[in-house]
Amino acid sequence: MTEITRSHFVLGLIGLVFGLTIFVVSLFSANQLYSTRTSSASCRSFYWGEQVLPDHIFYPVLVGMDRLLLIIARGDEEIKLKIDYGHLRWEMAQALQAKGKTEMAVSTLTKSQKYFHQVAQQVLVENSSEKMKKYVSRNLSFNIQQAQQLAKSFNDEQRSVIDELNAQNLVLLKELRSQF
């Protein structure tokens, strides 16, 4: 190896070690306690053989991969991916509620609703095909119904957050349906 190639290799190796160190530290810091609006603490944990939920230590890694896929996706593929993520977040919210992690369930359900909100806005702004508008409309309608059903198990304050997002999504749903 020449001197320049060797120095590039050493600098690259140092950069790789530094990057991996930051990644590992961020994973462990994701396991720290955090507070929600209602001041009760939640903690990420490690479990095996179950769906990875927002309470799992590796959930931030999955979210990062989701975001990467969304960056790469374009057009109808991006819309379908967001709808899939919206449904997945709703399923996660259900599972968290079943585990008694209501605050995390509310947060996850709102993320589900926001995915559908983004998709509906995107389809309206991009003037997508009628077929895509119908597809989004069906999925948005389903999400609104499911969010209303799950919200029944939340307290009044938590339910009001869900209801507000549902109201916004209902407006978008009506606008979507008016276009086909």
Sequence and secondary structure as in RCSB ss.txt:
>XXXX:A:sequence
MTEITRSHFVLGLIGLVFGLTIFVVSLFSANQLYSTRTSSASCRSFYWGEQVLPDHIFYPVLVGMDRLLLIIARG
DEEIKLKIDYGHLRWEMAQALQAKGKTEMAVSTLTKSQKYFHQVAQQVLVENSSEKMKKYVSRNLSFNIQQAQQL
AKSFNDEQRSVIDELNAQNLVLLKELRSQF
>XXXX:A:secstr
  HHHHHHHHHHHHHHHHHHHHHHHHHHHTTS EE TT  EE  B  SSS   TTBTTHHHHHHHHHHHHHH  H
HHHHHHHHHHHHHHHHHHHHHHHTT HHHHHHHHHHHHHHHHHHHHHHHHTT  HHHHHHHHHHHHHHHHHHHHH
HTTS HHHHHHHHHHHHHHHHHHHHHHTT 
